[in-house]
């Protein structure tokens, strides 16, 4: 059963993801994903999943992310392309780092003009 903390963290990550330029939620395969330019940059699993987790594309932080408890290369061949699956109920999960990785995944998938727009916000 999903913990309240893990569900709250999942919602926080989704909310943060939707603050990036031109992002939106989609539900392919019965799962929640966030996309930019029709490309997924975060897989957030099923809304009623027993063990909330996310998958992010992390070309720069891949090895660091895999060092976290429960982290694994994402299935369906995505792990070879730099995707990492992270359980949100793992102890000691660094929320600030997760938010940074979420942004890394967005920057990896988003068109350059949207990355420039994100940079202009800061």
Jmol script that loads the backbone (N, CA, C; Angstrom):
load data "model"
ATOM      1  N   UNK A   1       0.843  -1.189   0.000  1.00  0.00           N
ATOM      2  CA  UNK A   1       0.000   0.000   0.000  1.00  0.00           C
ATOM      3  C   UNK A   1       0.887   1.250   0.000  1.00  0.00           C
ATOM      4  N   UNK A   2       0.484   2.228  -0.750  1.00  0.00           N
ATOM      5  CA  UNK A   2       1.250   3.469  -0.876  1.00  0.00           C
ATOM      6  C   UNK A   2       1.185   4.267   0.421  1.00  0.00           C
ATOM      7  N   UNK A   3       2.329   4.838   0.786  1.00  0.00           N
ATOM      8  CA  UNK A   3       2.343   5.678   1.974  1.00  0.00           C
ATOM      9  C   UNK A   3       1.856   7.080   1.626  1.00  0.00           C
ATOM     10  N   UNK A   4       1.349   7.756   2.637  1.00  0.00           N
ATOM     11  CA  UNK A   4       0.863   9.123   2.437  1.00  0.00           C
ATOM     12  C   UNK A   4       1.998  10.016   1.950  1.00  0.00           C
ATOM     13  N   UNK A   5       3.192   9.849   2.522  1.00  0.00           N
ATOM     14  CA  UNK A   5       4.345  10.661   2.131  1.00  0.00           C
ATOM     15  C   UNK A   5       4.692  10.454   0.659  1.00  0.00           C
ATOM     16  N   UNK A   6       4.679   9.183   0.213  1.00  0.00           N
ATOM     17  CA  UNK A   6       5.014   8.886  -1.180  1.00  0.00           C
ATOM     18  C   UNK A   6       3.985   9.498  -2.128  1.00  0.00           C
ATOM     19  N   UNK A   7       2.715   9.432  -1.767  1.00  0.00           N
ATOM     20  CA  UNK A   7       1.665  10.013  -2.605  1.00  0.00           C
ATOM     21  C   UNK A   7       1.790  11.535  -2.657  1.00  0.00           C
ATOM     22  N   UNK A   8       2.121  12.142  -1.524  1.00  0.00           N
ATOM     23  CA  UNK A   8       2.312  13.594  -1.492  1.00  0.00           C
ATOM     24  C   UNK A   8       3.514  14.000  -2.337  1.00  0.00           C
ATOM     25  N   UNK A   9       4.588  13.228  -2.255  1.00  0.00           N
ATOM     26  CA  UNK A   9       5.782  13.513  -3.043  1.00  0.00           C
ATOM     27  C   UNK A   9       5.475  13.375  -4.538  1.00  0.00           C
ATOM     28  N   UNK A  10       4.726  12.358  -4.897  1.00  0.00           N
ATOM     29  CA  UNK A  10       4.332  12.178  -6.302  1.00  0.00           C
ATOM     30  C   UNK A  10       3.556  13.407  -6.782  1.00  0.00           C
ATOM     31  N   UNK A  11       2.605  13.863  -5.982  1.00  0.00           N
ATOM     32  CA  UNK A  11       1.815  15.028  -6.379  1.00  0.00           C
ATOM     33  C   UNK A  11       2.694  16.274  -6.482  1.00  0.00           C
ATOM     34  N   UNK A  12       3.628  16.418  -5.554  1.00  0.00           N
ATOM     35  CA  UNK A  12       4.540  17.570  -5.599  1.00  0.00           C
ATOM     36  C   UNK A  12       5.376  17.559  -6.877  1.00  0.00           C
ATOM     37  N   UNK A  13       5.870  16.391  -7.257  1.00  0.00           N
ATOM     38  CA  UNK A  13       6.661  16.272  -8.480  1.00  0.00           C
ATOM     39  C   UNK A  13       5.817  16.584  -9.716  1.00  0.00           C
ATOM     40  N   UNK A  14       4.584  16.085  -9.748  1.00  0.00           N
ATOM     41  CA  UNK A  14       3.703  16.374 -10.885  1.00  0.00           C
ATOM     42  C   UNK A  14       3.401  17.867 -10.977  1.00  0.00           C
ATOM     43  N   UNK A  15       3.121  18.483  -9.848  1.00  0.00           N
ATOM     44  CA  UNK A  15       2.843  19.927  -9.827  1.00  0.00           C
ATOM     45  C   UNK A  15       4.056  20.705 -10.314  1.00  0.00           C
ATOM     46  N   UNK A  16       5.230  20.320  -9.848  1.00  0.00           N
ATOM     47  CA  UNK A  16       6.473  20.985 -10.263  1.00  0.00           C
ATOM     48  C   UNK A  16       6.700  20.799 -11.768  1.00  0.00           C
ATOM     49  N   UNK A  17       6.457  19.599 -12.264  1.00  0.00           N
ATOM     50  CA  UNK A  17       6.645  19.311 -13.691  1.00  0.00           C
ATOM     51  C   UNK A  17       5.725  20.173 -14.550  1.00  0.00           C
ATOM     52  N   UNK A  18       4.519  20.407 -14.071  1.00  0.00           N
ATOM     53  CA  UNK A  18       3.554  21.190 -14.845  1.00  0.00           C
ATOM     54  C   UNK A  18       3.840  22.687 -14.812  1.00  0.00           C
ATOM     55  N   UNK A  19       4.801  23.100 -14.008  1.00  0.00           N
ATOM     56  CA  UNK A  19       5.196  24.513 -13.969  1.00  0.00           C
ATOM     57  C   UNK A  19       6.215  24.846 -15.067  1.00  0.00           C
ATOM     58  N   UNK A  20       6.789  23.837 -15.690  1.00  0.00           N
ATOM     59  CA  UNK A  20       7.721  24.073 -16.785  1.00  0.00           C
ATOM     60  C   UNK A  20       6.949  24.517 -18.036  1.00  0.00           C
ATOM     61  N   UNK A  21       7.589  25.256 -18.938  1.00  0.00           N
ATOM     62  CA  UNK A  21       6.894  25.753 -20.130  1.00  0.00           C
ATOM     63  C   UNK A  21       6.279  24.640 -20.992  1.00  0.00           C
ATOM     64  N   UNK A  22       5.022  24.860 -21.357  1.00  0.00           N
ATOM     65  CA  UNK A  22       4.274  24.032 -22.309  1.00  0.00           C
ATOM     66  C   UNK A  22       4.214  22.545 -21.951  1.00  0.00           C
ATOM     67  N   UNK A  23       4.039  22.245 -20.673  1.00  0.00           N
ATOM     68  CA  UNK A  23       3.895  20.859 -20.236  1.00  0.00           C
ATOM     69  C   UNK A  23       2.424  20.538 -20.030  1.00  0.00           C
ATOM     70  N   UNK A  24       2.109  19.259 -20.095  1.00  0.00           N
ATOM     71  CA  UNK A  24       0.736  18.811 -19.870  1.00  0.00           C
ATOM     72  C   UNK A  24       0.731  17.350 -19.439  1.00  0.00           C
ATOM     73  N   UNK A  25      -0.357  16.953 -18.776  1.00  0.00           N
ATOM     74  CA  UNK A  25      -0.536  15.580 -18.308  1.00  0.00           C
ATOM     75  C   UNK A  25      -1.218  14.770 -19.402  1.00  0.00           C
ATOM     76  N   UNK A  26      -0.816  13.529 -19.530  1.00  0.00           N
ATOM     77  CA  UNK A  26      -1.459  12.590 -20.438  1.00  0.00           C
ATOM     78  C   UNK A  26      -1.586  11.261 -19.684  1.00  0.00           C
ATOM     79  N   UNK A  27      -2.405  10.364 -20.218  1.00  0.00           N
ATOM     80  CA  UNK A  27      -2.642   9.078 -19.548  1.00  0.00           C
ATOM     81  C   UNK A  27      -2.569   7.900 -20.515  1.00  0.00           C
ATOM     82  N   UNK A  28      -1.434   7.733 -21.190  1.00  0.00           N
ATOM     83  CA  UNK A  28      -1.302   6.552 -22.060  1.00  0.00           C
ATOM     84  C   UNK A  28      -1.119   5.299 -21.198  1.00  0.00           C
ATOM     85  N   UNK A  29      -1.582   4.195 -21.683  1.00  0.00           N
ATOM     86  CA  UNK A  29      -1.385   2.901 -20.996  1.00  0.00           C
ATOM     87  C   UNK A  29      -1.944   2.890 -19.574  1.00  0.00           C
ATOM     88  N   UNK A  30      -2.874   3.803 -19.252  1.00  0.00           N
ATOM     89  CA  UNK A  30      -3.448   3.842 -17.911  1.00  0.00           C
ATOM     90  C   UNK A  30      -2.523   4.437 -16.860  1.00  0.00           C
ATOM     91  N   UNK A  31      -1.457   5.065 -17.295  1.00  0.00           N
ATOM     92  CA  UNK A  31      -0.507   5.692 -16.377  1.00  0.00           C
ATOM     93  C   UNK A  31      -0.534   7.201 -16.551  1.00  0.00           C
ATOM     94  N   UNK A  32      -0.050   7.899 -15.542  1.00  0.00           N
ATOM     95  CA  UNK A  32       0.082   9.348 -15.619  1.00  0.00           C
ATOM     96  C   UNK A  32       1.495   9.679 -16.085  1.00  0.00           C
ATOM     97  N   UNK A  33       1.572  10.502 -17.122  1.00  0.00           N
ATOM     98  CA  UNK A  33       2.862  10.987 -17.610  1.00  0.00           C
ATOM     99  C   UNK A  33       2.743  12.496 -17.785  1.00  0.00           C
ATOM    100  N   UNK A  34       3.886  13.165 -17.797  1.00  0.00           N
ATOM    101  CA  UNK A  34       3.916  14.586 -18.125  1.00  0.00           C
ATOM    102  C   UNK A  34       4.760  14.711 -19.386  1.00  0.00           C
ATOM    103  N   UNK A  35       4.221  15.481 -20.340  1.00  0.00           N
ATOM    104  CA  UNK A  35       4.859  15.621 -21.641  1.00  0.00           C
ATOM    105  C   UNK A  35       5.172  17.079 -21.949  1.00  0.00           C
ATOM    106  N   UNK A  36       6.125  17.246 -22.839  1.00  0.00           N
ATOM    107  CA  UNK A  36       6.432  18.529 -23.453  1.00  0.00           C
ATOM    108  C   UNK A  36       6.666  18.228 -24.935  1.00  0.00           C
ATOM    109  N   UNK A  37       6.037  18.997 -25.794  1.00  0.00           N
ATOM    110  CA  UNK A  37       6.209  18.795 -27.236  1.00  0.00           C
ATOM    111  C   UNK A  37       5.897  17.351 -27.644  1.00  0.00           C
ATOM    112  N   UNK A  38       4.848  16.783 -27.047  1.00  0.00           N
ATOM    113  CA  UNK A  38       4.374  15.414 -27.310  1.00  0.00           C
ATOM    114  C   UNK A  38       5.351  14.328 -26.873  1.00  0.00           C
ATOM    115  N   UNK A  39       6.374  14.690 -26.094  1.00  0.00           N
ATOM    116  CA  UNK A  39       7.354  13.714 -25.606  1.00  0.00           C
ATOM    117  C   UNK A  39       7.277  13.621 -24.087  1.00  0.00           C
ATOM    118  N   UNK A  40       7.307  12.411 -23.580  1.00  0.00           N
ATOM    119  CA  UNK A  40       7.259  12.174 -22.137  1.00  0.00           C
ATOM    120  C   UNK A  40       8.593  12.564 -21.516  1.00  0.00           C
ATOM    121  N   UNK A  41       8.535  13.293 -20.379  1.00  0.00           N
ATOM    122  CA  UNK A  41       9.766  13.524 -19.622  1.00  0.00           C
ATOM    123  C   UNK A  41       9.646  13.030 -18.188  1.00  0.00           C
ATOM    124  N   UNK A  42       8.450  12.617 -17.781  1.00  0.00           N
ATOM    125  CA  UNK A  42       8.294  11.953 -16.486  1.00  0.00           C
ATOM    126  C   UNK A  42       7.141  10.949 -16.569  1.00  0.00           C
ATOM    127  N   UNK A  43       7.453   9.725 -16.202  1.00  0.00           N
ATOM    128  CA  UNK A  43       6.442   8.693 -16.020  1.00  0.00           C
ATOM    129  C   UNK A  43       6.146   8.660 -14.521  1.00  0.00           C
ATOM    130  N   UNK A  44       4.864   8.742 -14.157  1.00  0.00           N
ATOM    131  CA  UNK A  44       4.497   8.757 -12.735  1.00  0.00           C
ATOM    132  C   UNK A  44       3.621   7.575 -12.343  1.00  0.00           C
ATOM    133  N   UNK A  45       3.508   6.588 -13.195  1.00  0.00           N
ATOM    134  CA  UNK A  45       2.754   5.384 -12.864  1.00  0.00           C
ATOM    135  C   UNK A  45       1.255   5.606 -12.821  1.00  0.00           C
ATOM    136  N   UNK A  46       0.553   4.574 -12.390  1.00  0.00           N
ATOM    137  CA  UNK A  46      -0.900   4.634 -12.278  1.00  0.00           C
ATOM    138  C   UNK A  46      -1.292   5.431 -11.046  1.00  0.00           C
ATOM    139  N   UNK A  47      -2.396   6.142 -11.143  1.00  0.00           N
ATOM    140  CA  UNK A  47      -2.857   6.960 -10.014  1.00  0.00           C
ATOM    141  C   UNK A  47      -3.186   6.127  -8.789  1.00  0.00           C
ATOM    142  N   UNK A  48      -3.573   4.882  -8.991  1.00  0.00           N
ATOM    143  CA  UNK A  48      -3.919   4.015  -7.862  1.00  0.00           C
ATOM    144  C   UNK A  48      -2.855   2.944  -7.616  1.00  0.00           C
ATOM    145  N   UNK A  49      -1.636   3.230  -8.039  1.00  0.00           N
ATOM    146  CA  UNK A  49      -0.553   2.264  -7.891  1.00  0.00           C
ATOM    147  C   UNK A  49      -0.227   1.970  -6.440  1.00  0.00           C
ATOM    148  N   UNK A  50       0.173   0.720  -6.164  1.00  0.00           N
ATOM    149  CA  UNK A  50       0.513   0.312  -4.806  1.00  0.00           C
ATOM    150  C   UNK A  50       1.819   0.920  -4.320  1.00  0.00           C
ATOM    151  N   UNK A  51       2.731   1.151  -5.239  1.00  0.00           N
ATOM    152  CA  UNK A  51       4.044   1.681  -4.861  1.00  0.00           C
ATOM    153  C   UNK A  51       4.387   2.837  -5.784  1.00  0.00           C
ATOM    154  N   UNK A  52       4.056   4.072  -5.369  1.00  0.00           N
ATOM    155  CA  UNK A  52       4.322   5.227  -6.237  1.00  0.00           C
ATOM    156  C   UNK A  52       5.798   5.360  -6.569  1.00  0.00           C
ATOM    157  N   UNK A  53       6.038   5.734  -7.810  1.00  0.00           N
ATOM    158  CA  UNK A  53       7.395   5.958  -8.263  1.00  0.00           C
ATOM    159  C   UNK A  53       7.376   6.816  -9.513  1.00  0.00           C
ATOM    160  N   UNK A  54       8.538   7.257  -9.912  1.00  0.00           N
ATOM    161  CA  UNK A  54       8.664   8.036 -11.141  1.00  0.00           C
ATOM    162  C   UNK A  54       9.824   7.485 -11.946  1.00  0.00           C
ATOM    163  N   UNK A  55       9.766   7.735 -13.241  1.00  0.00           N
ATOM    164  CA  UNK A  55      10.890   7.439 -14.123  1.00  0.00           C
ATOM    165  C   UNK A  55      11.253   8.734 -14.825  1.00  0.00           C
ATOM    166  N   UNK A  56      12.550   9.033 -14.828  1.00  0.00           N
ATOM    167  CA  UNK A  56      13.063  10.274 -15.398  1.00  0.00           C
ATOM    168  C   UNK A  56      14.219   9.968 -16.341  1.00  0.00           C
ATOM    169  N   UNK A  57      14.366  10.799 -17.359  1.00  0.00           N
ATOM    170  CA  UNK A  57      15.497  10.644 -18.276  1.00  0.00           C
ATOM    171  C   UNK A  57      16.654  11.483 -17.742  1.00  0.00           C
ATOM    172  N   UNK A  58      17.723  10.807 -17.325  1.00  0.00           N
ATOM    173  CA  UNK A  58      18.822  11.471 -16.623  1.00  0.00           C
ATOM    174  C   UNK A  58      20.168  11.168 -17.273  1.00  0.00           C
ATOM    175  N   UNK A  59      20.477  11.808 -18.384  1.00  0.00           N
ATOM    176  CA  UNK A  59      21.758  11.526 -19.033  1.00  0.00           C
ATOM    177  C   UNK A  59      22.966  11.946 -18.205  1.00  0.00           C
ATOM    178  N   UNK A  60      22.833  12.996 -17.411  1.00  0.00           N
ATOM    179  CA  UNK A  60      23.965  13.473 -16.606  1.00  0.00           C
ATOM    180  C   UNK A  60      24.007  12.832 -15.220  1.00  0.00           C
ATOM    181  N   UNK A  61      22.850  12.563 -14.626  1.00  0.00           N
ATOM    182  CA  UNK A  61      22.770  12.084 -13.245  1.00  0.00           C
ATOM    183  C   UNK A  61      22.422  10.603 -13.146  1.00  0.00           C
ATOM    184  N   UNK A  62      22.484   9.907 -14.253  1.00  0.00           N
ATOM    185  CA  UNK A  62      22.081   8.509 -14.325  1.00  0.00           C
ATOM    186  C   UNK A  62      22.737   7.651 -13.247  1.00  0.00           C
ATOM    187  N   UNK A  63      24.044   7.670 -13.169  1.00  0.00           N
ATOM    188  CA  UNK A  63      24.766   6.823 -12.216  1.00  0.00           C
ATOM    189  C   UNK A  63      24.455   7.220 -10.776  1.00  0.00           C
ATOM    190  N   UNK A  64      24.377   8.514 -10.511  1.00  0.00           N
ATOM    191  CA  UNK A  64      24.048   8.986  -9.160  1.00  0.00           C
ATOM    192  C   UNK A  64      22.654   8.500  -8.767  1.00  0.00           C
ATOM    193  N   UNK A  65      21.692   8.614  -9.664  1.00  0.00           N
ATOM    194  CA  UNK A  65      20.319   8.199  -9.369  1.00  0.00           C
ATOM    195  C   UNK A  65      20.249   6.699  -9.101  1.00  0.00           C
ATOM    196  N   UNK A  66      20.997   5.922  -9.872  1.00  0.00           N
ATOM    197  CA  UNK A  66      20.980   4.464  -9.676  1.00  0.00           C
ATOM    198  C   UNK A  66      21.563   4.057  -8.327  1.00  0.00           C
ATOM    199  N   UNK A  67      22.275   4.960  -7.673  1.00  0.00           N
ATOM    200  CA  UNK A  67      22.827   4.683  -6.354  1.00  0.00           C
ATOM    201  C   UNK A  67      21.822   4.790  -5.225  1.00  0.00           C
ATOM    202  N   UNK A  68      20.632   5.298  -5.498  1.00  0.00           N
ATOM    203  CA  UNK A  68      19.609   5.429  -4.462  1.00  0.00           C
ATOM    204  C   UNK A  68      18.948   4.079  -4.201  1.00  0.00           C
ATOM    205  N   UNK A  69      18.491   3.857  -2.959  1.00  0.00           N
ATOM    206  CA  UNK A  69      17.814   2.593  -2.639  1.00  0.00           C
ATOM    207  C   UNK A  69      16.587   2.378  -3.525  1.00  0.00           C
ATOM    208  N   UNK A  70      16.512   1.211  -4.134  1.00  0.00           N
ATOM    209  CA  UNK A  70      15.360   0.849  -4.950  1.00  0.00           C
ATOM    210  C   UNK A  70      15.375   1.370  -6.371  1.00  0.00           C
ATOM    211  N   UNK A  71      16.334   2.220  -6.719  1.00  0.00           N
ATOM    212  CA  UNK A  71      16.413   2.770  -8.074  1.00  0.00           C
ATOM    213  C   UNK A  71      16.860   1.675  -9.039  1.00  0.00           C
ATOM    214  N   UNK A  72      16.352   1.769 -10.276  1.00  0.00           N
ATOM    215  CA  UNK A  72      16.695   0.777 -11.286  1.00  0.00           C
ATOM    216  C   UNK A  72      16.553   1.395 -12.675  1.00  0.00           C
ATOM    217  N   UNK A  73      17.282   0.840 -13.644  1.00  0.00           N
ATOM    218  CA  UNK A  73      17.052   1.289 -15.015  1.00  0.00           C
ATOM    219  C   UNK A  73      15.588   1.020 -15.388  1.00  0.00           C
ATOM    220  N   UNK A  74      14.970   1.955 -16.059  1.00  0.00           N
ATOM    221  CA  UNK A  74      13.574   1.799 -16.448  1.00  0.00           C
ATOM    222  C   UNK A  74      13.440   0.679 -17.464  1.00  0.00           C
ATOM    223  N   UNK A  75      12.369  -0.082 -17.347  1.00  0.00           N
ATOM    224  CA  UNK A  75      12.123  -1.215 -18.226  1.00  0.00           C
ATOM    225  C   UNK A  75      11.785  -0.806 -19.649  1.00  0.00           C
ATOM    226  N   UNK A  76      11.391  -1.788 -20.429  1.00  0.00           N
ATOM    227  CA  UNK A  76      10.999  -1.609 -21.832  1.00  0.00           C
ATOM    228  C   UNK A  76      12.123  -1.000 -22.669  1.00  0.00           C
ATOM    229  N   UNK A  77      13.376  -1.227 -22.280  1.00  0.00           N
ATOM    230  CA  UNK A  77      14.505  -0.715 -23.031  1.00  0.00           C
ATOM    231  C   UNK A  77      14.829   0.747 -22.780  1.00  0.00           C
ATOM    232  N   UNK A  78      14.036   1.416 -21.947  1.00  0.00           N
ATOM    233  CA  UNK A  78      14.281   2.832 -21.686  1.00  0.00           C
ATOM    234  C   UNK A  78      15.531   3.057 -20.842  1.00  0.00           C
ATOM    235  N   UNK A  79      15.886   2.085 -20.019  1.00  0.00           N
ATOM    236  CA  UNK A  79      17.073   2.210 -19.182  1.00  0.00           C
ATOM    237  C   UNK A  79      18.333   2.423 -20.003  1.00  0.00           C
ATOM    238  N   UNK A  80      18.397   1.794 -21.161  1.00  0.00           N
ATOM    239  CA  UNK A  80      19.559   1.966 -22.043  1.00  0.00           C
ATOM    240  C   UNK A  80      19.654   3.391 -22.577  1.00  0.00           C
ATOM    241  N   UNK A  81      18.518   4.096 -22.594  1.00  0.00           N
ATOM    242  CA  UNK A  81      18.493   5.474 -23.097  1.00  0.00           C
ATOM    243  C   UNK A  81      18.625   6.497 -21.961  1.00  0.00           C
ATOM    244  N   UNK A  82      19.001   6.033 -20.763  1.00  0.00           N
ATOM    245  CA  UNK A  82      19.245   6.952 -19.659  1.00  0.00           C
ATOM    246  C   UNK A  82      18.088   7.150 -18.700  1.00  0.00           C
ATOM    247  N   UNK A  83      17.003   6.387 -18.855  1.00  0.00           N
ATOM    248  CA  UNK A  83      15.858   6.505 -17.957  1.00  0.00           C
ATOM    249  C   UNK A  83      16.107   5.707 -16.682  1.00  0.00           C
ATOM    250  N   UNK A  84      15.730   6.316 -15.534  1.00  0.00           N
ATOM    251  CA  UNK A  84      15.889   5.680 -14.229  1.00  0.00           C
ATOM    252  C   UNK A  84      14.538   5.697 -13.522  1.00  0.00           C
ATOM    253  N   UNK A  85      14.153   4.556 -12.943  1.00  0.00           N
ATOM    254  CA  UNK A  85      12.931   4.459 -12.154  1.00  0.00           C
ATOM    255  C   UNK A  85      13.281   4.573 -10.675  1.00  0.00           C
ATOM    256  N   UNK A  86      12.535   5.430  -9.988  1.00  0.00           N
ATOM    257  CA  UNK A  86      12.808   5.718  -8.577  1.00  0.00           C
ATOM    258  C   UNK A  86      11.546   5.503  -7.754  1.00  0.00           C
ATOM    259  N   UNK A  87      11.602   4.630  -6.743  1.00  0.00           N
ATOM    260  CA  UNK A  87      10.444   4.466  -5.871  1.00  0.00           C
ATOM    261  C   UNK A  87      10.343   5.674  -4.931  1.00  0.00           C
ATOM    262  N   UNK A  88       9.143   6.193  -4.754  1.00  0.00           N
ATOM    263  CA  UNK A  88       8.976   7.382  -3.921  1.00  0.00           C
ATOM    264  C   UNK A  88       8.781   7.058  -2.450  1.00  0.00           C
ATOM    265  N   UNK A  89       8.771   5.775  -2.113  1.00  0.00           N
ATOM    266  CA  UNK A  89       8.637   5.395  -0.711  1.00  0.00           C
ATOM    267  C   UNK A  89       9.978   4.984  -0.091  1.00  0.00           C
ATOM    268  N   UNK A  90      11.062   5.183  -0.819  1.00  0.00           N
ATOM    269  CA  UNK A  90      12.392   4.842  -0.307  1.00  0.00           C
ATOM    270  C   UNK A  90      12.794   5.806   0.805  1.00  0.00           C
ATOM    271  N   UNK A  91      13.433   5.285   1.815  1.00  0.00           N
ATOM    272  CA  UNK A  91      13.896   6.124   2.930  1.00  0.00           C
ATOM    273  C   UNK A  91      15.047   7.008   2.473  1.00  0.00           C
ATOM    274  N   UNK A  92      15.057   8.240   2.984  1.00  0.00           N
ATOM    275  CA  UNK A  92      16.150   9.154   2.710  1.00  0.00           C
ATOM    276  C   UNK A  92      16.173   9.710   1.304  1.00  0.00           C
ATOM    277  N   UNK A  93      15.049   9.643   0.610  1.00  0.00           N
ATOM    278  CA  UNK A  93      14.985  10.165  -0.752  1.00  0.00           C
ATOM    279  C   UNK A  93      15.157  11.682  -0.718  1.00  0.00           C
ATOM    280  N   UNK A  94      16.169  12.223  -1.400  1.00  0.00           N
ATOM    281  CA  UNK A  94      16.445  13.659  -1.356  1.00  0.00           C
ATOM    282  C   UNK A  94      15.485  14.442  -2.266  1.00  0.00           C
ATOM    283  N   UNK A  95      14.485  15.078  -1.668  1.00  0.00           N
ATOM    284  CA  UNK A  95      13.435  15.761  -2.433  1.00  0.00           C
ATOM    285  C   UNK A  95      14.021  16.856  -3.324  1.00  0.00           C
ATOM    286  N   UNK A  96      14.938  17.650  -2.812  1.00  0.00           N
ATOM    287  CA  UNK A  96      15.554  18.705  -3.612  1.00  0.00           C
ATOM    288  C   UNK A  96      16.271  18.152  -4.825  1.00  0.00           C
ATOM    289  N   UNK A  97      16.950  17.044  -4.644  1.00  0.00           N
ATOM    290  CA  UNK A  97      17.656  16.406  -5.753  1.00  0.00           C
ATOM    291  C   UNK A  97      16.647  15.856  -6.757  1.00  0.00           C
ATOM    292  N   UNK A  98      15.558  15.286  -6.271  1.00  0.00           N
ATOM    293  CA  UNK A  98      14.510  14.793  -7.169  1.00  0.00           C
ATOM    294  C   UNK A  98      13.964  15.916  -8.051  1.00  0.00           C
ATOM    295  N   UNK A  99      13.755  17.080  -7.455  1.00  0.00           N
ATOM    296  CA  UNK A  99      13.265  18.229  -8.225  1.00  0.00           C
ATOM    297  C   UNK A  99      14.293  18.660  -9.267  1.00  0.00           C
ATOM    298  N   UNK A 100      15.571  18.611  -8.904  1.00  0.00           N
ATOM    299  CA  UNK A 100      16.637  18.923  -9.875  1.00  0.00           C
ATOM    300  C   UNK A 100      16.632  17.906 -11.020  1.00  0.00           C
ATOM    301  N   UNK A 101      16.461  16.636 -10.681  1.00  0.00           N
ATOM    302  CA  UNK A 101      16.449  15.595 -11.710  1.00  0.00           C
ATOM    303  C   UNK A 101      15.225  15.733 -12.610  1.00  0.00           C
ATOM    304  N   UNK A 102      14.125  16.144 -12.042  1.00  0.00           N
ATOM    305  CA  UNK A 102      12.924  16.391 -12.838  1.00  0.00           C
ATOM    306  C   UNK A 102      13.210  17.464 -13.887  1.00  0.00           C
ATOM    307  N   UNK A 103      13.898  18.515 -13.461  1.00  0.00           N
ATOM    308  CA  UNK A 103      14.271  19.577 -14.400  1.00  0.00           C
ATOM    309  C   UNK A 103      15.267  19.057 -15.435  1.00  0.00           C
ATOM    310  N   UNK A 104      16.209  18.229 -15.025  1.00  0.00           N
ATOM    311  CA  UNK A 104      17.160  17.646 -15.980  1.00  0.00           C
ATOM    312  C   UNK A 104      16.419  16.841 -17.041  1.00  0.00           C
ATOM    313  N   UNK A 105      15.432  16.061 -16.633  1.00  0.00           N
ATOM    314  CA  UNK A 105      14.653  15.273 -17.573  1.00  0.00           C
ATOM    315  C   UNK A 105      13.898  16.183 -18.544  1.00  0.00           C
ATOM    316  N   UNK A 106      13.304  17.252 -18.022  1.00  0.00           N
ATOM    317  CA  UNK A 106      12.604  18.213 -18.873  1.00  0.00           C
ATOM    318  C   UNK A 106      13.568  18.818 -19.896  1.00  0.00           C
ATOM    319  N   UNK A 107      14.717  19.289 -19.421  1.00  0.00           N
ATOM    320  CA  UNK A 107      15.689  19.938 -20.298  1.00  0.00           C
ATOM    321  C   UNK A 107      16.205  18.980 -21.380  1.00  0.00           C
ATOM    322  N   UNK A 108      16.258  17.699 -21.055  1.00  0.00           N
ATOM    323  CA  UNK A 108      16.731  16.696 -22.004  1.00  0.00           C
ATOM    324  C   UNK A 108      15.727  16.479 -23.137  1.00  0.00           C
ATOM    325  N   UNK A 109      14.453  16.567 -22.825  1.00  0.00           N
ATOM    326  CA  UNK A 109      13.402  16.240 -23.785  1.00  0.00           C
ATOM    327  C   UNK A 109      12.830  17.474 -24.489  1.00  0.00           C
ATOM    328  N   UNK A 110      12.804  18.612 -23.807  1.00  0.00           N
ATOM    329  CA  UNK A 110      12.163  19.820 -24.341  1.00  0.00           C
ATOM    330  C   UNK A 110      12.954  20.426 -25.502  1.00  0.00           C
ATOM    331  N   UNK A 111      12.243  21.082 -26.415  1.00  0.00           N
ATOM    332  CA  UNK A 111      12.934  21.816 -27.484  1.00  0.00           C
ATOM    333  C   UNK A 111      13.781  22.952 -26.899  1.00  0.00           C
ATOM    334  N   UNK A 112      14.822  23.330 -27.615  1.00  0.00           N
ATOM    335  CA  UNK A 112      15.753  24.353 -27.126  1.00  0.00           C
ATOM    336  C   UNK A 112      15.057  25.672 -26.800  1.00  0.00           C
ATOM    337  N   UNK A 113      14.033  26.030 -27.584  1.00  0.00           N
ATOM    338  CA  UNK A 113      13.344  27.303 -27.340  1.00  0.00           C
ATOM    339  C   UNK A 113      12.642  27.289 -25.975  1.00  0.00           C
ATOM    340  N   UNK A 114      12.140  26.124 -25.552  1.00  0.00           N
ATOM    341  CA  UNK A 114      11.468  26.040 -24.251  1.00  0.00           C
ATOM    342  C   UNK A 114      12.487  26.007 -23.111  1.00  0.00           C
ATOM    343  N   UNK A 115      13.631  25.407 -23.350  1.00  0.00           N
ATOM    344  CA  UNK A 115      14.706  25.438 -22.353  1.00  0.00           C
ATOM    345  C   UNK A 115      15.168  26.877 -22.165  1.00  0.00           C
ATOM    346  N   UNK A 116      15.281  27.619 -23.260  1.00  0.00           N
ATOM    347  CA  UNK A 116      15.654  29.035 -23.182  1.00  0.00           C
ATOM    348  C   UNK A 116      14.595  29.827 -22.425  1.00  0.00           C
ATOM    349  N   UNK A 117      13.330  29.502 -22.639  1.00  0.00           N
ATOM    350  CA  UNK A 117      12.251  30.167 -21.907  1.00  0.00           C
ATOM    351  C   UNK A 117      12.350  29.877 -20.411  1.00  0.00           C
ATOM    352  N   UNK A 118      12.665  28.630 -20.075  1.00  0.00           N
ATOM    353  CA  UNK A 118      12.837  28.245 -18.664  1.00  0.00           C
ATOM    354  C   UNK A 118      14.019  29.029 -18.066  1.00  0.00           C
ATOM    355  N   UNK A 119      15.124  29.113 -18.794  1.00  0.00           N
ATOM    356  CA  UNK A 119      16.300  29.848 -18.319  1.00  0.00           C
ATOM    357  C   UNK A 119      15.973  31.320 -18.096  1.00  0.00           C
ATOM    358  N   UNK A 120      15.135  31.891 -18.933  1.00  0.00           N
ATOM    359  CA  UNK A 120      14.782  33.314 -18.823  1.00  0.00           C
ATOM    360  C   UNK A 120      13.947  33.593 -17.575  1.00  0.00           C
ATOM    361  N   UNK A 121      13.309  32.578 -17.047  1.00  0.00           N
ATOM    362  CA  UNK A 121      12.485  32.753 -15.829  1.00  0.00           C
ATOM    363  C   UNK A 121      13.328  32.958 -14.591  1.00  0.00           C
ATOM    364  N   UNK A 122      14.568  32.481 -14.623  1.00  0.00           N
ATOM    365  CA  UNK A 122      15.406  32.561 -13.413  1.00  0.00           C
ATOM    366  C   UNK A 122      16.340  33.744 -13.432  1.00  0.00           C
TER     367      UNK A 122
END
end "model"
wireframe off; spacefill off
backbone 0.3
color backbone group
